Amino acid sequence: MSEKTISQEDVAHMATLSRLDVTPDEQALFARQFGDILAYMDVLAQVDTSDIAPLYSPVQHDGIPRPDEAQRRRRREDILANAPHGDGEYFVVPRIV
């Protein structure tokens, strides 16, 4: 397994790019943690996944619960009744331009 290391200077550079204030103690901690994460990625890279189908979503989708059909559920008059101004067919709004 290759040993990947992240230096404190790399952490300081990432913190600067992220606009984060990181103390020297935090830089040392984060450098160690980043190295641990990269080492674990090396472990995962060794797992044989050649016979595993790709997972596109962790949630199992059973399909659409209803047919996708256009329906008119509200009448135009009911919708326009809530508008402060209307002409009977459309909303009337103040001119912007």
MISESE-487399 format. One line per field, with one value per residue (C-alpha): x, y, z. Coordinates in Angstrom, 2 decimals, m for minus. Layout:
% MISESE-487399
X: X/...
Y: Y/...
Z: Z/...
This chain:
% MISESE-487399
X: 0.00/1.43/1.77/0.16/1.06/m0.39/1.91/0.90/1.77/m0.75/m3.38/m2.52/m2.83/m6.24/m7.37/m6.32/m8.19/m11.22/m10.83/m10.62/m8.50/m6.63/m4.23/m0.92/m2.30/m5.32/m3.03/m1.17/m4.44/m5.96/m2.76/m2.87/m6.60/m6.24/m3.42/m5.65/m8.45/m6.11/m4.69/m8.23/m8.93/m5.94/m7.56/m10.84/m9.04/m7.81/m11.35/m12.35/m15.54/m15.38/m18.54/m20.55/m23.17/m22.97/m25.22/m26.97/m28.99/m28.93/m32.73/m34.74/m37.29/m40.37/m41.58/m44.12/m47.13/m49.60/m49.78/m48.33/m51.40/m52.22/m55.21/m57.10/m57.84/m58.62/m60.78/m59.40/m62.11/m61.13/m57.47/m58.18/m60.50/m57.39/m55.64/m55.77/m56.28/m57.48/m59.34/m61.35/m58.84/m55.36/m53.63/m53.10/m49.74/m48.03/m45.83/m42.15/m40.34
Y: 0.00/3.36/5.84/9.12/12.12/15.58/18.21/20.98/23.40/21.63/21.98/25.65/26.17/24.42/26.51/29.68/28.65/27.84/31.10/29.29/30.23/27.11/27.06/25.16/22.49/22.06/21.89/18.97/17.23/17.74/16.62/13.36/12.90/13.59/11.04/8.48/9.12/8.67/5.47/4.12/4.95/2.73/m0.10/0.39/0.45/m3.11/m4.52/m6.58/m5.04/m6.57/m8.68/m5.91/m3.99/m0.21/1.36/4.40/5.19/3.82/4.09/1.37/2.90/0.82/2.96/5.67/5.24/6.63/7.05/10.32/11.93/15.62/16.56/19.78/19.88/23.56/25.86/29.12/31.09/29.60/30.49/34.02/34.61/34.77/37.40/41.06/42.05/39.99/40.45/37.24/35.22/36.30/37.87/41.60/42.78/46.18/46.89/46.35/47.75
Z: 0.00/m0.99/1.84/0.91/2.99/3.11/4.54/6.88/4.07/1.83/4.56/5.00/1.23/1.14/4.11/2.31/m0.83/1.33/3.25/6.58/9.56/10.66/13.58/13.34/15.69/13.42/10.39/11.96/12.86/9.41/7.66/9.61/8.97/5.23/5.10/6.86/4.36/1.39/2.93/3.32/m0.33/m1.19/0.80/m1.05/m4.40/m3.75/m3.47/m6.52/m7.91/m11.38/m10.84/m9.16/m11.12/m10.81/m8.16/m9.55/m6.44/m2.90/m2.81/m4.48/m6.82/m7.48/m10.35/m10.87/m8.56/m11.08/m14.83/m16.08/m17.60/m17.89/m15.78/m15.20/m11.53/m11.12/m13.13/m14.50/m12.70/m9.34/m9.84/m11.09/m8.12/m5.88/m8.03/m6.97/m10.63/m13.56/m16.80/m16.56/m18.56/m17.36/m14.37/m14.77/m13.43/m13.46/m16.46/m15.65/m18.67
